[in-house]
């Protein structure tokens, strides 16, 4: 039996590798041709989705410390509790782009930070 966090992570991965790839391929094609470009263009993709859903309150993502082997992903959301889903979404993007990766939450949203920070590494 999975915990709620494990279910959210599994759902995030499934959404990218199955649902999004099969039903939103055209939208996914606009975010880039590599894992890094996809992560850097997540806000652009959400802006496009917002044109169809004007009341959408999408999360925001920012990449920093980009190197040839990794980056830091900053995740901003007005919704609490979806951090585990981000793990799955990022892992799914890694699979989609053939870039096996590891992802670690290095700073959590709380009293000091208004967002989560993930360390993402690949080979």
N, C-alpha and C positions, 0 to 999 in steps of 0.2 A: 504494500500500500504506500502511495506517495504522499508526501507532505504537500500543503498548499503551495509552498515555494517551488518544490520539484515539479508540480503540475504546471505552474506558470512558466517555468523554464522550458519544459517539454512543449507547451503550447507555443511559446515564442519561436522555438526552433522549427516546429511543424508548420507554423504560419508562413515562414520564409521558404522552406524547402518544398512545401506542397501547395498550400493555398495561394500564396503570393505568386509563386512560379507558374502555377497552372491558370490562375484567374486574373492576375495583374501583371503579366509578363511585360507588357508595353510600358507600364509605369516603372517597373523595376529596371527596364533597359535604359531609362533616363538618368539613373543615378550613377552610372559609370561602368567601367569595364574592369575594375579591380576592387579589392576589398577596401583599400584606402579611399579611393574616390567615392565608393558607395557610402562609407561612414561620413566622409566630408560633405556629402550631398543629401543627407537625411532630412535636413531642414527644407531644402529645395523640394524634395518629394512631398513632404507634408504640406508645403505651401500649395502645391498643385492639387493635392487632395482637398485642401480647404476651399478651393474654387467650387468644388461640387458640394461640399458640406460646410456652409459658411459659419455654422455654430460650433464647429470642431475646435477643441482646445488641444492641439497637438503638443507633444513634448518637443523639446529642443535639444540638439546635440552639438557639441563643439569638440573638435580634435585639437590636441596640443602635443608638443614633444614628439612629433612625427619623425621616425627614423626608418631605415630600410627594414628593420625587424620588429617594429611595434609603434605604439602611440598611446596617448591617454585620451579616453573618451569621457567627456563631461556630459552628464544627463540631467536635464532640468525638466521637471514635470509638476503640474499643480495637483496631480493625483499621487497619493501615497500607496505604497505596497506593490508597485509594479517593477521594482528593481530586479527581481528574479526573472521576469519576462525579458528584460534587456539582455541578460545572460544568454537566454535561448535565441533571441533575435540575432545577436552578434554571432553566436556559434553557427546559426543557420546561414548567415551571410558568408561566413568563412567556408562552409561547405559549398555554397553556391559558386564561389569564386575559386574553389580548389585550394584554399589557403587554411590548412589546419592551424588552429590557434589555441591559445590559453587566454582566459580572461579572469581577472581578479578585481574585486572591489577593494580599492585602496583607501578611499575616503567616502564616508557615508553622509548623506543629507542629515542634518541635525541642527543643533543649536549654533554651531560655528559655520557650517556650510549650508547654502540653499540648494545644493545639488549633490549627486553622486559622482564619483570619479572612478573610472575603471582603467586598469592597466591591461592592454591587449598586446600579446606577443605572438609572432609567427616565425617560421623559418624561411 
